[in-house]
Amino acid sequence: GTLAQIKSKGVLRCGVSEGLIGFSIKDATGRWTGMDVDFCRAVAAAALGDPEKVVFVPLTAAERFPRLLSGDIDLLVCHATWTLKREALLNVQFAGVLYYDGQAFMIPRSSKAKRVEELNDATICVVKSTTHEENLRDWFQDRNLKYTPLVLESLPDVTGAFFSGRAAAYTSDMSQLAAVRASVPDGAENYVILPDLISKEPLGPVVRGDDQQWLTLVRWVLFALIEAEERGLTRENIRATAKTTTDPMLKKFLLAGDGYEKALKIAPDWTVKVIESVGNYGEMFERNLGPNTPLHLERGLNRLWTKGGLMYAPPIR
């Protein structure tokens, strides 16, 4: 199985986006940072007991699934949208939703367009082999609108074309547009993301479809991050809480028990190691995407279910 191979090699190979602020990008010291990167480290903490035992593999949209299926990587956390088409035809499994998003459009502030409908007859750039390419075609066709697609292989290709003026608009996940806009050399204030969303884009971690044990572990790492936020468990208090709590439900969450760790072949305190390594889901979001980051994203649907969002973890017992 995948976990046995990871333990044998002593490292988790995690496929990520090719340089996306807030999700997966190297900082000034060369260290990978971002929401997707944090999730990879959380999985390494659970699987290997050490969040630093990760090799990050930057991938284009076109190569991410082939590289996962070939075994070149163990886990894909690469802004991938959960769809039936991908699970049924590619034989991959999504472990859950790490970020709820939608497809949007970015235009220069100088553009007269205020809504997507006003991009009729415009050239619109999009990354190849993404859900955005198909959504764009279907949305315009359904409304009898015309556009000229500029389909390019990679994120750098598309952003380069858009910022050089080869296209009137650039379409992608709203969070990705915010990340790209934050990296603009001549100022993010010169570009606007239109308010319309034309699709649902639940983004999540992906594994091969032939390893249920590995899928279960990755899925429950995600749920542990969400559950930790709901219980007020943070990077700072998790270790002390694990030592002092008398709450039987909390003990089960923090120290597993009932044979979970034996079934998954991981350490009994795996949830403690996960939260200690990256914090809870809310901490990850605020650190990488929140109002005090270059992206300035609101939680929105990514709030906990107790606060009007969709983030909900099933019970561990």
N, C-alpha and C positions, 0 to 999 in steps of 0.2 A: 504494500500500500504506500500511498504518498507520504504519510507520516513516518513510516519506517525508513524510507529513502532520505527524508529530511534529517532524521536523527543520525543516519549513517554518515551523511555528508557534513552534518553539524551546521547547516545553514539553510535558510528559507530563501528561495529565489522568487522574487515578487515582481511581476510586470506592472509598470506604472506609465502614466502619460509622459510625453517627451518634453517636459518643462512647462508646467502650468502652475502659476502662482496660487498659493492657497491649497493646492491638492498634491502636487508632486514636482518639486523643483529643488535644485541645489542652492544653498545659501553662499555667502561670501567665503566661507571656509571650506566649501565643497561638500558639506553635509546635506543629505536629502531631508527636506521638510515638507509638511503639508498634511491635509486630512487623510488622503489615501496612504501616504507614507506612514502616518501614525497607526493606521489600521494594520498595515503589514507588520509593524513592530509589535503591536498587541498580539497578533497571531504567533509571532516568533516567541514572545514571552510565554504564551500558553504551551506551545509545542516543544520549545527547547529550553525554557526557563530563562531566556536572555533576549531582550528586545533588540539588541545590537547584532544578533546573528542573522542579518538579512543582506542579501545582495539585490539591489534595485536595478531592474532592467527596463530602460525607457523604450517604449514601443509606439509605432504609428497605429492608427485605427485599423488599417488593412492587415497588419501583421499580428495583432494582439491575440486573436483566437487561434490562428494556426500555430503560434508559438506555444500557447497553452496546451493545445491538443497534441503537439509533437513531444511534449515533456520537457521543453527547454526552460519552462518556468513551472512553479508549483501552485501559484496563486496569481490571479489577475485582478488588480484593483486600479482600473484604468478608465474611469468615467464611462463605463459600459452600461447600456440600458437593458433592463430585464425584459425580455420578450419571449413569447411562445416560439416564435420562429427560431430563435437562437437555441433554446433548450431542446426543441424537437429535432431540428435539422443538424445542429452542430454537435449534439451530445455533450453539452456542458450543463452545469447547474449553478444557478445564482443562490448564494447563501442568504440573501435578504437585501434590504434597502439601506444603504449607508447614507444616501442623500436623495431626497425627493426634489425633482427639478422639472423643467419644461423647456421646450424649444422656443427660442426667441430670435430677434433680429437686431443687429447693431448697425447704425448708420452714422455718417458724419453729422455733426451738429448743424452744418450748413445746409443739409438736405431739407427739402420742404415737406417730406413725408412725416406724418404723425401716427399713422396706423399701417399695418402690414398691407392692407388693400391698396394703399397708395404706392406700393412698389410694383404695380402693374407695368410690364415691359422693361423692368430693370434687370441688370445683370447681378446675380446673387452668387456669392462664393460659398462653398460647402466642402467639408472634408469627405473624401471617398470612403466607402464601406462603413458608413454610419447610418443610424436610423434617421438622421436629419435629411439625408439625401432623398429618401423615399417619402418622408413626411412632407417635405417641400413640394415635391411633384404632386402628391395627392391633394394637398391643401389648395394649391393654385388651380389644379384641374377641376376640383369640385366647385370652385367659384368662377370658372370660365375666365380666369386671369392668365396672363402670359408673363413669362420671365425667361431670361437666358441663364442657364446654370453654368457656373465656373467651378468644376469639380477637380480638386487637386488632392495629391497623395497624402500630404502630411499637414499638421497644424502650422509649422513654420511657413510652408508654401502658401496656405490659405491666408494667414495673417499678413504675409508679405504682399500678396496680391491685393488684399483689401486696403491696407494702409498706403499702398502706392497708387491707389485710385483706379485699379482695373475693374472693380466691382462697386456698385452703389450700396450694397448691403452684404453683411456676413451673418449667416445663420448657424446656430449651435445651441447647446444648453445655455440657459441664462447664466448659470454660475461660471461656465467656461468663457462666455462673453465678458463677464465682469473681470475675470482673471486676465484675459487678453487685454482689455481696456486699461487695467492697472499697470500693464507693462509698456504702454505706449510711450515712446521717447519724447514726442512732441506734446504730451499732456492728455490725460484721460478726459479732461473737461471738453475736449474737442469732439467727443463721440457720445452718442446717445443710444441706449438700449430701449427699443420700443416696448410698450407695456403688454402687448398681445403675446399670449402663449398659444402655440398651435398644436401642442401634443403633451402627453404625459411622458416624463423621462425618469423613471425610478432607477437610480444608479446604484450598483452594488458589486460586491466581490464575487468572482467567478472561479469555479473549480471544474476539473474534468468530470464527466458524468458517470465514471465507472468506479468511484470510491466513496461509498456512503459514509464511512467513518471519518474521512477527511472533511467531507461536506458538513457533517454534524459538528465537528470541532470549530470550523470557521464560522458557521452560523451562530454557535453559542458564544463565541468571542464577541460577536456583534451584539447579541442580546445582553451579554454581561455588561458591556459599555453603557447600554441604555438603562438597564436595571440599576446600575451603580448611580447614575444621575438621579433616578427616581428616589433612591434611598439616601441621597445626600452623601454618598461615598466619593471621596476625592483622592487625588494623587497624594495629598498631604496627610489625610487622616486614615487611609485604608489600612495601613499596617497596625496602627494603634487600636483601631476599631476591631480588627480581627482578633486581637489579643484580649480585649476587655468585654466584648459584647456578651450579653446573656440572652439575647433574643434568639430563640431556636430557629426561626425562619432565616434570620440574617446569618447565623452560623452555617446553615446549609448552603447559603449562597457563597459565603466566603471560604468555607473549608470543604465544600462538596459533600462527600459522604454518600452512603447508599450505593457505593460501587461505581459512581459516575466516572471517577478518574481512572479506575481500572479498565472500564469499558473503552474509554477514549485513549488509554495508554499515556496519560500525562500526570503531572504532580498534583497532589490533593489541594494545594493552595494556588492553583492556576488562576483563579479569578483575582486573587490578591496581586499576583505578579502582573496580570494584564492592566489593572487599574493603576498600580504603582508605576508602570512604565509610561503610560500616556494620559492618565486621568480618565474621567468618565466621558460620555459622549458630548455633554455640554461643554466640558473643558476643551475637548478637541475642536469643537465647532468655534468657540470664541477665540481660541488661540490662532486658528488658521483662516477663518472666514468671517468672523464677526465684525461689529461696528468699529473696533479699534485696529483693524487690519486694512491693507490697501483695497480689499474687495468690498468692505462695508455691507456685507450681506445680513439680512434679517433672518431669524430662525424660520419664520413662516410655518410651512407644513412640517418642518424638521424639529418643531417643538415636541416635548413629551405629550403623550395623550392626555395627561392630567392638566395640560395647559393649552388645549385646543389644537394640538398637532397630531401627527400620525405615528410618532415614535412610541412603540409598544413592544414590550418583551414578554413572551409567554413565561409562565411560572417554571422555575427550575426543578420543582419536585413533581 
